């Protein structure tokens, strides 16, 4: 099972991967919240770096 969870302050919305847009992964400053790496058709993110 694949999940998309975005932490925003105290809220933690869980999104459906097929409905998630790249804009949903951006923070309030307009930057992405974590480093990302595109491998084939999979977008991998890491809070500690890729």
PDB file with SEQRES, HELIX, SHEET and CRYST1 records, atoms N, CA, C and O in Angstrom:
SEQRES   1 A   50  UNK UNK UNK UNK UNK UNK UNK UNK UNK UNK UNK UNK UNK          
SEQRES   2 A   50  UNK UNK UNK UNK UNK UNK UNK UNK UNK UNK UNK UNK UNK          
SEQRES   3 A   50  UNK UNK UNK UNK UNK UNK UNK UNK UNK UNK UNK UNK UNK          
SEQRES   4 A   50  UNK UNK UNK UNK UNK UNK UNK UNK UNK UNK UNK                  
HELIX    1 AA1 UNK A   17  UNK A   19  5                                   3    
HELIX    2 AA2 UNK A   22  UNK A   25  5                                   4    
SHEET    1 AA1 2 UNK A   4  UNK A   8  0                                        
SHEET    2 AA1 2 UNK A  11  UNK A  15 -1                                        
SHEET    1 AA2 2 UNK A  35  UNK A  39  0                                        
SHEET    2 AA2 2 UNK A  42  UNK A  46 -1                                        
CRYST1    1.000    1.000    1.000  90.00  90.00  90.00 P 1           1          
ATOM      1  N   UNK A   1       0.834  -1.185   0.000  1.00  0.00           N  
ATOM      2  CA  UNK A   1       0.000   0.000   0.000  1.00  0.00           C  
ATOM      3  C   UNK A   1       0.874   1.243   0.000  1.00  0.00           C  
ATOM      4  O   UNK A   1       1.833   1.338   0.766  1.00  0.00           O  
ATOM      5  N   UNK A   2       0.542   2.184  -0.854  1.00  0.00           N  
ATOM      6  CA  UNK A   2       1.294   3.433  -0.969  1.00  0.00           C  
ATOM      7  C   UNK A   2       0.498   4.533  -0.296  1.00  0.00           C  
ATOM      8  O   UNK A   2      -0.716   4.628  -0.482  1.00  0.00           O  
ATOM      9  N   UNK A   3       1.173   5.364   0.485  1.00  0.00           N  
ATOM     10  CA  UNK A   3       0.527   6.474   1.157  1.00  0.00           C  
ATOM     11  C   UNK A   3       1.298   7.754   0.882  1.00  0.00           C  
ATOM     12  O   UNK A   3       2.500   7.728   0.619  1.00  0.00           O  
ATOM     13  N   UNK A   4       0.596   8.863   0.945  1.00  0.00           N  
ATOM     14  CA  UNK A   4       1.228  10.175   0.902  1.00  0.00           C  
ATOM     15  C   UNK A   4       0.768  10.897   2.159  1.00  0.00           C  
ATOM     16  O   UNK A   4      -0.420  11.168   2.332  1.00  0.00           O  
ATOM     17  N   UNK A   5       1.717  11.206   3.032  1.00  0.00           N  
ATOM     18  CA  UNK A   5       1.409  11.899   4.280  1.00  0.00           C  
ATOM     19  C   UNK A   5       2.228  13.179   4.301  1.00  0.00           C  
ATOM     20  O   UNK A   5       3.445  13.151   4.118  1.00  0.00           O  
ATOM     21  N   UNK A   6       1.557  14.299   4.523  1.00  0.00           N  
ATOM     22  CA  UNK A   6       2.226  15.595   4.549  1.00  0.00           C  
ATOM     23  C   UNK A   6       2.039  16.199   5.929  1.00  0.00           C  
ATOM     24  O   UNK A   6       0.908  16.392   6.376  1.00  0.00           O  
ATOM     25  N   UNK A   7       3.140  16.498   6.608  1.00  0.00           N  
ATOM     26  CA  UNK A   7       3.060  17.104   7.934  1.00  0.00           C  
ATOM     27  C   UNK A   7       3.035  18.616   7.783  1.00  0.00           C  
ATOM     28  O   UNK A   7       3.928  19.212   7.180  1.00  0.00           O  
ATOM     29  N   UNK A   8       2.008  19.217   8.336  1.00  0.00           N  
ATOM     30  CA  UNK A   8       1.873  20.676   8.333  1.00  0.00           C  
ATOM     31  C   UNK A   8       1.491  21.109   9.739  1.00  0.00           C  
ATOM     32  O   UNK A   8       0.316  21.095  10.106  1.00  0.00           O  
ATOM     33  N   UNK A   9       2.485  21.492  10.519  1.00  0.00           N  
ATOM     34  CA  UNK A   9       2.209  21.861  11.903  1.00  0.00           C  
ATOM     35  C   UNK A   9       1.672  20.669  12.661  1.00  0.00           C  
ATOM     36  O   UNK A   9       2.297  19.609  12.686  1.00  0.00           O  
ATOM     37  N   UNK A  10       0.523  20.836  13.275  1.00  0.00           N  
ATOM     38  CA  UNK A  10      -0.071  19.734  14.031  1.00  0.00           C  
ATOM     39  C   UNK A  10      -0.933  18.834  13.155  1.00  0.00           C  
ATOM     40  O   UNK A  10      -1.251  17.710  13.543  1.00  0.00           O  
ATOM     41  N   UNK A  11      -1.310  19.317  11.985  1.00  0.00           N  
ATOM     42  CA  UNK A  11      -2.139  18.489  11.109  1.00  0.00           C  
ATOM     43  C   UNK A  11      -1.259  17.545  10.300  1.00  0.00           C  
ATOM     44  O   UNK A  11      -0.094  17.838  10.031  1.00  0.00           O  
ATOM     45  N   UNK A  12      -1.823  16.432   9.924  1.00  0.00           N  
ATOM     46  CA  UNK A  12      -1.102  15.427   9.142  1.00  0.00           C  
ATOM     47  C   UNK A  12      -2.064  14.797   8.145  1.00  0.00           C  
ATOM     48  O   UNK A  12      -2.509  13.666   8.344  1.00  0.00           O  
ATOM     49  N   UNK A  13      -2.391  15.517   7.072  1.00  0.00           N  
ATOM     50  CA  UNK A  13      -3.343  14.957   6.107  1.00  0.00           C  
ATOM     51  C   UNK A  13      -2.724  13.801   5.325  1.00  0.00           C  
ATOM     52  O   UNK A  13      -1.554  13.843   4.946  1.00  0.00           O  
ATOM     53  N   UNK A  14      -3.523  12.785   5.097  1.00  0.00           N  
ATOM     54  CA  UNK A  14      -3.100  11.652   4.278  1.00  0.00           C  
ATOM     55  C   UNK A  14      -3.810  11.765   2.933  1.00  0.00           C  
ATOM     56  O   UNK A  14      -5.035  11.884   2.880  1.00  0.00           O  
ATOM     57  N   UNK A  15      -3.045  11.727   1.852  1.00  0.00           N  
ATOM     58  CA  UNK A  15      -3.579  11.935   0.515  1.00  0.00           C  
ATOM     59  C   UNK A  15      -3.534  10.642  -0.293  1.00  0.00           C  
ATOM     60  O   UNK A  15      -2.728   9.752  -0.021  1.00  0.00           O  
ATOM     61  N   UNK A  16      -4.390  10.556  -1.266  1.00  0.00           N  
ATOM     62  CA  UNK A  16      -4.400   9.428  -2.190  1.00  0.00           C  
ATOM     63  C   UNK A  16      -3.295   9.684  -3.225  1.00  0.00           C  
ATOM     64  O   UNK A  16      -3.312  10.729  -3.875  1.00  0.00           O  
ATOM     65  N   UNK A  17      -2.336   8.763  -3.399  1.00  0.00           N  
ATOM     66  CA  UNK A  17      -1.217   9.004  -4.311  1.00  0.00           C  
ATOM     67  C   UNK A  17      -1.643   9.374  -5.733  1.00  0.00           C  
ATOM     68  O   UNK A  17      -1.026  10.240  -6.354  1.00  0.00           O  
ATOM     69  N   UNK A  18      -2.679   8.738  -6.251  1.00  0.00           N  
ATOM     70  CA  UNK A  18      -3.078   9.024  -7.633  1.00  0.00           C  
ATOM     71  C   UNK A  18      -3.704  10.411  -7.780  1.00  0.00           C  
ATOM     72  O   UNK A  18      -3.809  10.924  -8.894  1.00  0.00           O  
ATOM     73  N   UNK A  19      -4.118  11.017  -6.677  1.00  0.00           N  
ATOM     74  CA  UNK A  19      -4.736  12.345  -6.724  1.00  0.00           C  
ATOM     75  C   UNK A  19      -3.803  13.439  -6.214  1.00  0.00           C  
ATOM     76  O   UNK A  19      -4.176  14.612  -6.213  1.00  0.00           O  
ATOM     77  N   UNK A  20      -2.589  13.071  -5.777  1.00  0.00           N  
ATOM     78  CA  UNK A  20      -1.654  14.039  -5.221  1.00  0.00           C  
ATOM     79  C   UNK A  20      -0.908  14.753  -6.334  1.00  0.00           C  
ATOM     80  O   UNK A  20      -0.421  14.120  -7.272  1.00  0.00           O  
ATOM     81  N   UNK A  21      -0.820  16.072  -6.229  1.00  0.00           N  
ATOM     82  CA  UNK A  21      -0.091  16.888  -7.204  1.00  0.00           C  
ATOM     83  C   UNK A  21       1.221  17.335  -6.579  1.00  0.00           C  
ATOM     84  O   UNK A  21       1.344  17.386  -5.356  1.00  0.00           O  
ATOM     85  N   UNK A  22       2.199  17.658  -7.413  1.00  0.00           N  
ATOM     86  CA  UNK A  22       3.485  18.131  -6.889  1.00  0.00           C  
ATOM     87  C   UNK A  22       3.322  19.388  -6.051  1.00  0.00           C  
ATOM     88  O   UNK A  22       4.080  19.597  -5.105  1.00  0.00           O  
ATOM     89  N   UNK A  23       2.353  20.224  -6.377  1.00  0.00           N  
ATOM     90  CA  UNK A  23       2.118  21.446  -5.607  1.00  0.00           C  
ATOM     91  C   UNK A  23       1.720  21.130  -4.170  1.00  0.00           C  
ATOM     92  O   UNK A  23       1.961  21.937  -3.272  1.00  0.00           O  
ATOM     93  N   UNK A  24       1.109  19.959  -3.939  1.00  0.00           N  
ATOM     94  CA  UNK A  24       0.718  19.564  -2.587  1.00  0.00           C  
ATOM     95  C   UNK A  24       1.931  19.266  -1.708  1.00  0.00           C  
ATOM     96  O   UNK A  24       1.820  19.269  -0.482  1.00  0.00           O  
ATOM     97  N   UNK A  25       3.079  19.012  -2.317  1.00  0.00           N  
ATOM     98  CA  UNK A  25       4.291  18.674  -1.577  1.00  0.00           C  
ATOM     99  C   UNK A  25       5.131  19.898  -1.234  1.00  0.00           C  
ATOM    100  O   UNK A  25       6.197  19.765  -0.634  1.00  0.00           O  
ATOM    101  N   UNK A  26       4.664  21.089  -1.606  1.00  0.00           N  
ATOM    102  CA  UNK A  26       5.396  22.312  -1.311  1.00  0.00           C  
ATOM    103  C   UNK A  26       4.972  22.884   0.027  1.00  0.00           C  
ATOM    104  O   UNK A  26       3.820  22.753   0.441  1.00  0.00           O  
ATOM    105  N   UNK A  27       5.920  23.518   0.693  1.00  0.00           N  
ATOM    106  CA  UNK A  27       5.651  24.147   1.981  1.00  0.00           C  
ATOM    107  C   UNK A  27       5.138  25.565   1.807  1.00  0.00           C  
ATOM    108  O   UNK A  27       4.880  25.995   0.683  1.00  0.00           O  
ATOM    109  N   UNK A  28       4.987  26.298   2.903  1.00  0.00           N  
ATOM    110  CA  UNK A  28       4.436  27.649   2.840  1.00  0.00           C  
ATOM    111  C   UNK A  28       5.341  28.650   2.111  1.00  0.00           C  
ATOM    112  O   UNK A  28       4.856  29.681   1.646  1.00  0.00           O  
ATOM    113  N   UNK A  29       6.640  28.367   2.003  1.00  0.00           N  
ATOM    114  CA  UNK A  29       7.553  29.272   1.308  1.00  0.00           C  
ATOM    115  C   UNK A  29       7.640  28.986  -0.186  1.00  0.00           C  
ATOM    116  O   UNK A  29       8.282  29.729  -0.929  1.00  0.00           O  
ATOM    117  N   UNK A  30       6.989  27.901  -0.627  1.00  0.00           N  
ATOM    118  CA  UNK A  30       7.019  27.549  -2.044  1.00  0.00           C  
ATOM    119  C   UNK A  30       8.081  26.532  -2.394  1.00  0.00           C  
ATOM    120  O   UNK A  30       8.161  26.088  -3.540  1.00  0.00           O  
ATOM    121  N   UNK A  31       8.902  26.154  -1.420  1.00  0.00           N  
ATOM    122  CA  UNK A  31       9.923  25.122  -1.641  1.00  0.00           C  
ATOM    123  C   UNK A  31       9.351  23.758  -1.294  1.00  0.00           C  
ATOM    124  O   UNK A  31       8.400  23.648  -0.520  1.00  0.00           O  
ATOM    125  N   UNK A  32       9.937  22.724  -1.872  1.00  0.00           N  
ATOM    126  CA  UNK A  32       9.505  21.378  -1.532  1.00  0.00           C  
ATOM    127  C   UNK A  32       9.931  21.056  -0.103  1.00  0.00           C  
ATOM    128  O   UNK A  32      10.962  21.539   0.363  1.00  0.00           O  
ATOM    129  N   UNK A  33       9.146  20.250   0.585  1.00  0.00           N  
ATOM    130  CA  UNK A  33       9.367  19.967   2.002  1.00  0.00           C  
ATOM    131  C   UNK A  33      10.535  19.023   2.254  1.00  0.00           C  
ATOM    132  O   UNK A  33      11.090  19.026   3.353  1.00  0.00           O  
ATOM    133  N   UNK A  34      10.920  18.227   1.285  1.00  0.00           N  
ATOM    134  CA  UNK A  34      12.010  17.268   1.471  1.00  0.00           C  
ATOM    135  C   UNK A  34      12.709  17.067   0.137  1.00  0.00           C  
ATOM    136  O   UNK A  34      12.112  17.298  -0.915  1.00  0.00           O  
ATOM    137  N   UNK A  35      13.968  16.640   0.165  1.00  0.00           N  
ATOM    138  CA  UNK A  35      14.647  16.315  -1.094  1.00  0.00           C  
ATOM    139  C   UNK A  35      13.894  15.222  -1.842  1.00  0.00           C  
ATOM    140  O   UNK A  35      13.333  14.314  -1.229  1.00  0.00           O  
ATOM    141  N   UNK A  36      13.882  15.314  -3.177  1.00  0.00           N  
ATOM    142  CA  UNK A  36      13.166  14.329  -3.986  1.00  0.00           C  
ATOM    143  C   UNK A  36      14.074  13.760  -5.058  1.00  0.00           C  
ATOM    144  O   UNK A  36      14.986  14.425  -5.549  1.00  0.00           O  
ATOM    145  N   UNK A  37      13.804  12.525  -5.406  1.00  0.00           N  
ATOM    146  CA  UNK A  37      14.565  11.830  -6.435  1.00  0.00           C  
ATOM    147  C   UNK A  37      13.576  11.067  -7.307  1.00  0.00           C  
ATOM    148  O   UNK A  37      12.782  10.279  -6.794  1.00  0.00           O  
ATOM    149  N   UNK A  38      13.615  11.293  -8.623  1.00  0.00           N  
ATOM    150  CA  UNK A  38      12.729  10.597  -9.548  1.00  0.00           C  
ATOM    151  C   UNK A  38      13.478   9.402 -10.128  1.00  0.00           C  
ATOM    152  O   UNK A  38      14.479   9.565 -10.826  1.00  0.00           O  
ATOM    153  N   UNK A  39      12.986   8.202  -9.832  1.00  0.00           N  
ATOM    154  CA  UNK A  39      13.574   6.951 -10.315  1.00  0.00           C  
ATOM    155  C   UNK A  39      12.519   6.258 -11.160  1.00  0.00           C  
ATOM    156  O   UNK A  39      11.491   5.819 -10.643  1.00  0.00           O  
ATOM    157  N   UNK A  40      12.772   6.159 -12.463  1.00  0.00           N  
ATOM    158  CA  UNK A  40      11.793   5.640 -13.414  1.00  0.00           C  
ATOM    159  C   UNK A  40      10.497   6.429 -13.276  1.00  0.00           C  
ATOM    160  O   UNK A  40      10.470   7.614 -13.608  1.00  0.00           O  
ATOM    161  N   UNK A  41       9.436   5.815 -12.802  1.00  0.00           N  
ATOM    162  CA  UNK A  41       8.179   6.541 -12.633  1.00  0.00           C  
ATOM    163  C   UNK A  41       7.823   6.701 -11.153  1.00  0.00           C  
ATOM    164  O   UNK A  41       6.672   6.982 -10.818  1.00  0.00           O  
ATOM    165  N   UNK A  42       8.812   6.522 -10.268  1.00  0.00           N  
ATOM    166  CA  UNK A  42       8.585   6.615  -8.827  1.00  0.00           C  
ATOM    167  C   UNK A  42       9.259   7.862  -8.277  1.00  0.00           C  
ATOM    168  O   UNK A  42      10.442   8.093  -8.524  1.00  0.00           O  
ATOM    169  N   UNK A  43       8.513   8.660  -7.536  1.00  0.00           N  
ATOM    170  CA  UNK A  43       9.065   9.840  -6.875  1.00  0.00           C  
ATOM    171  C   UNK A  43       9.364   9.476  -5.435  1.00  0.00           C  
ATOM    172  O   UNK A  43       8.455   9.161  -4.668  1.00  0.00           O  
ATOM    173  N   UNK A  44      10.643   9.518  -5.064  1.00  0.00           N  
ATOM    174  CA  UNK A  44      11.051   9.172  -3.710  1.00  0.00           C  
ATOM    175  C   UNK A  44      11.416  10.436  -2.979  1.00  0.00           C  
ATOM    176  O   UNK A  44      12.089  11.308  -3.529  1.00  0.00           O  
ATOM    177  N   UNK A  45      10.976  10.543  -1.736  1.00  0.00           N  
ATOM    178  CA  UNK A  45      11.328  11.695  -0.900  1.00  0.00           C  
ATOM    179  C   UNK A  45      11.969  11.196   0.375  1.00  0.00           C  
ATOM    180  O   UNK A  45      11.755  10.060   0.798  1.00  0.00           O  
ATOM    181  N   UNK A  46      12.756  12.062   0.976  1.00  0.00           N  
ATOM    182  CA  UNK A  46      13.423  11.698   2.220  1.00  0.00           C  
ATOM    183  C   UNK A  46      13.597  12.940   3.067  1.00  0.00           C  
ATOM    184  O   UNK A  46      14.042  13.974   2.569  1.00  0.00           O  
ATOM    185  N   UNK A  47      13.254  12.853   4.332  1.00  0.00           N  
ATOM    186  CA  UNK A  47      13.427  13.976   5.248  1.00  0.00           C  
ATOM    187  C   UNK A  47      14.903  14.164   5.590  1.00  0.00           C  
ATOM    188  O   UNK A  47      15.303  15.253   6.000  1.00  0.00           O  
ATOM    189  N   UNK A  48      15.716  13.123   5.428  1.00  0.00           N  
ATOM    190  CA  UNK A  48      17.136  13.204   5.767  1.00  0.00           C  
ATOM    191  C   UNK A  48      18.019  13.350   4.537  1.00  0.00           C  
ATOM    192  O   UNK A  48      19.239  13.455   4.665  1.00  0.00           O  
ATOM    193  N   UNK A  49      17.432  13.358   3.365  1.00  0.00           N  
ATOM    194  CA  UNK A  49      18.204  13.479   2.131  1.00  0.00           C  
ATOM    195  C   UNK A  49      18.156  12.216   1.322  1.00  0.00           C  
ATOM    196  O   UNK A  49      17.888  11.140   1.858  1.00  0.00           O  
ATOM    197  N   UNK A  50      18.413  12.328   0.030  1.00  0.00           N  
ATOM    198  CA  UNK A  50      18.367  11.163  -0.863  1.00  0.00           C  
ATOM    199  C   UNK A  50      19.757  10.620  -1.061  1.00  0.00           C  
ATOM    200  O   UNK A  50      19.939   9.637  -1.779  1.00  0.00           O  
TER     201      UNK A  50                                                      
END                                                                             
